[in-house]
Amino acid sequence: EVISFSEADYEGVRLPHDDPVVVTLLVELFTMKRILIDNGSSADILYKHAFDQLRIPADQLKPVKTPLVGFAGETIHPLGSINLSVVAGTAPCQTQVEMT
């Protein structure tokens, strides 16, 4: 299902803008707040502290060989990847997807 924004969502926003979009999502039945959506990024990143709070065993992570390069050019090696169920929106206007 398409997630879109209407003119009402622009209330109080000075256009043109390049503000980040920050949302709250339900991930594996846990509410995660302050999720930054960066449409210029090619990676969906979950920090280890948040992963630990989901109480998913680390052995469910799949190995990842490709490092990530941070904003300052530093190289970061991910602990792994995992598919998680993500719910966006509230009923009746919501969608559920699997994200890696």
Secondary structure as GFF3:
##gff-version 3
##sequence-region A 1 100
A	DSSP	three_ten_helix	7	10	.	.	.	ID=ss1
A	DSSP	beta_strand	21	27	.	.	.	ID=ss2
A	DSSP	beta_strand	30	37	.	.	.	ID=ss3
A	DSSP	alpha_helix	48	53	.	.	.	ID=ss4
A	DSSP	three_ten_helix	58	60	.	.	.	ID=ss5
A	DSSP	beta_strand	68	69	.	.	.	ID=ss6
A	DSSP	beta_strand	75	76	.	.	.	ID=ss7
A	DSSP	beta_strand	84	90	.	.	.	ID=ss8
A	DSSP	beta_strand	93	99	.	.	.	ID=ss9
###
